[in-house]
Amino acid sequence: MKTNRVKSRFKRRILSIIVKLFTWIGAVMLYYLLFSIYFDTPIEYEIRKTNKVLEQQYASLSSKLDSISIVMDNVSQRDKNVYGMLFEAEPSTNVASSHDMEMKKKEHLVGLSNRELADHFFDRLYGFENMVNRGTSRSKTLEKTMVKLGDEIYDIPSIQPIVNRELTKFAASFGLRVQPFYKSVILHEGVDFALSEDSRIYATADGTVKSAGTGTKGDGLMIEISHGNKYVTTYSHLNKALVSKGNKVKRGDIIAYSGNSGLSFLPHLHYSVAYDGVKVDPINYFYYEITPAQNEKLKELAQLLMQSLD
């Protein structure tokens, strides 16, 4: 009987301990839950603080981006108005289109997985390797051609007729362009360099002066040089000629000073290259002094220049 009482008392004590334990556990969990709802842990506090700073920075950057967009729109509209007043034509949209294409490419790359990015990288790498191999092959072919030509290589136009290392004086390209006086689209059979009067003009290849005098088609004072290999170069709107008909010239010789003679919108040099009587794009004949990258830059610039200066 006594043993039963002891057992019963022990059970009640154990049960009481278990109930208290679960009560304490419940109280701790409830306290933690309430604390989590109304208070932050140190880590959560730092995270919230960082997020708040990022949100403020994002709002500030968004505001700046909106301001920049407004300014860019104003600048674009101003440039468009200036272009219209000067040339009475709409500016080219090639630059904007190129920018949009670049943005789309970047957005596409951002959406790729690491595996897809790796595949894209190696595809580009193999493409560059093939380009290098083709370039090497063409270079060897060109070297052989140059050796075969010997001194005749100096008779081929190969430099710009002015000092223009940064390509900043290139003003109008070969092709259909708006004529500044009649506002009509005509074939511009050369390139224009905008430069101040009395700038030095250089022969672009060895040859013989074919003519030096006033032209008959609004070219003003002009010089023609025959290079003895079906090539003829022409330099127009000059202020002063330093050579006469029959003179021999070397590539790089100073032959004249630039001007604004003839039918000229402003002081500039009109330079043309003809092969076998047919005018060709002079941009392809600057290879001696500019790099392939600069040549590509020049060709891109040529697409934007829709107004000639003569």
Helices and strands as residue ranges (DSSP letters): H 2-38, H 42-87, H 94-110, H 114-149, G 150-155, E 170-172, E 175-178, E 185-188, E 191-194, E 200-202, E 207-214, E 221-226, E 231-241, E 248-249, E 254-258, E 268-275, E 278-280, G 282-285, H 292-304
